[in-house]
Amino acid sequence: MIEIYFKTIRDDEFNIISDFRTGSWIHIDEANLEDLKKITELTGLEITDILDSLDKYENPRIEHKDKNIIIFVRHPSEIETGLHTDSLAIILTHSFLITISSSKSQLVDAILQYKTNLATTQKSKLLFNILLKVTQKFTSKIKKVRNDVIEQEKKIKNITNDAIIVLTKNEEVLNQYLSALVPMRNLLEAITSGRYVNLYEKDYDLLQDLLIAIKQSEDLCRVNVKSIRSLRDSYQIIFTNDVNKTMKILTAITIIFTIPTIISSIYGMNVKLPLEKSPFAFFILINIMILTSIIFFFIFIRKRWF
């Protein structure tokens, strides 16, 4: 679905218009091949140049096609599909800024609803603010994952399968974020060089803020991944320790019950044995078994096997 927005500095919100006016922002949600063909007619790009915008797994990068700049970025996904980031293509032409999303973009909706002094005619400034929103979204999501990890650290003594599943899921989320953040940092560094976009003095300041923010998100992501791995190793140590304790207890119980079993087995043999003619043999043997078991029981308690 193609929607066209136009906004000047004096406007309070982005206005939907019906024509492809110069200086407008064209956004495509849940893009298909027909939508891409309309964009190629409008910009003069080849369909192969923007076909990757339909790829949900596309990596962040920047390309220069004639006088047009094509930027592929990834941002955190709001929908639980196993893929925790969505792709967003941004095309910067002489007349338009175009964004293409293969799915419903919550990120773009948030920008459109946010009251700002941005104007669609200021294409480079609008581009940097979209990238800033992407970075802020990553930071917010990473902090949320960090809070989940901290909660799991508090419950380390009460380990459950659900806790391990949550940790594994969070690690996968952070790894996907990291795989998006690293190429996005390289992308921003390429833009900072000035080879792709004409930059003004204020643009450099915004780009520096962007680079700092994305590096902080990247570092925070790495730290959280290490914390999860460390916590998972702690879980493994605790599991192993609990298994060892259980094995000690079972071994001690086996030994305690083995002694009476041996005595009763011996007196079940058809050979001459002590006390076989005594009327109190049964009671004597029972007492010996109980006494032996009690002795071993206290020995194991002293050795802390129980």
PyMOL commands that set and color helices and strands:
alter all, ss='L'
color gray80, all
select helices_A, chain A and resi 33-43+47-54+106-113+123-154+161-192+201-266+281-302
alter helices_A, ss='H'
color red, helices_A
select strands_A, chain A and resi 2-6+15-17+25-28+61-65+68-76+85-92+97-101
alter strands_A, ss='S'
color yellow, strands_A
deselect
rebuild
show_as cartoon
